[in-house]
Amino acid sequence: MTTRHVQFKSDAKIVPCPKCGNKTHFTIHSDYCAEDCCEVWAVCKCGHHADSDERFEDVMGGVHDDNVIAAISCWNESMAQEA
């Protein structure tokens, strides 16, 4: 598994964590989920994250900038549903 810690500006359009209210500090994770596919997802600093069916799937995986954006987009969609 690969991880990357990211910090966003406070005015970023990120849905706050329903558990702690954080919307700036996340760890992006990338891990294999099948032979030719990886899941990429965001984890709040408190440990809260989207369910596994709400994660971004990517063939190569990784935590580069494009996948960070995709993971946060999935976070936003998932957390908006929880609210």
N, C-alpha and C positions, 0 to 999 in steps of 0.2 A: 504494500500500500504506500502511496505517495501522499504527502500532505503539504500544505502551504498556509501559513498564517497571513491573513489579510486584514487591513483596517481601512474602512471607508470614512469619508467625511460625514459629519453629522447631518448634512442636508441631502445626502444621497437618498434616492427613492427606493428604500428597502423597508419591507414590512417588518415591524419590530417583533422580536421573539415573544410569543405569548406567555412564556414562563418568567422571563426576567426583564423584558423591555429593551434589550440590546438591539441595536441596528447598525453597529459599526465594527465590531470585532468578531471575526469568524475564522474557522479553519476549513479549508477546502480539502476534501479527500478524493482520491482516485484509487479504485481497486478493480481487479478483474472480477467479472460476474459470469463470464462464459469464455469459451476458447477464443472467440474473436470479438469480444465486447468488454468494455469497462463501464463502470458507473462512476459518476462524478457528482458530489453533493457537498452542501455547506452544513457545517455544524456550528451552532452558537457557542460563545464562550462558556455558557452554562451547561453545554452538552446536548441541548435540544437539537433535533434534526428532523427532516422530512422522512416520511415512511419510504421504504425501499421502492415502492411503485411510483414514487414522485421524484425520482432522481433522473439526471441527464445521462443518456447512454452515448458512448463515443467509442469508435473502433480502437483508436490509439490510446485513449485515456490521457492522463497527465493533468497537471495543475497550472498550465500556462494561462495567460490573460484571457483568451477566448473561452476556455473552459471555466474560469472563475466567473465570468459574466453569465455563462449558461447555468452554472450551479446556483448563482444568486437569483437568476430568473426563476428557476424551479423552486427555490426557497420562497420567493414572493408569492408564487401561485399557491403553493402548499399552505403557507401561513395565512394567506387571505381566506382560504377555505376553512381553516381552524377557527378563525375569528367569529 
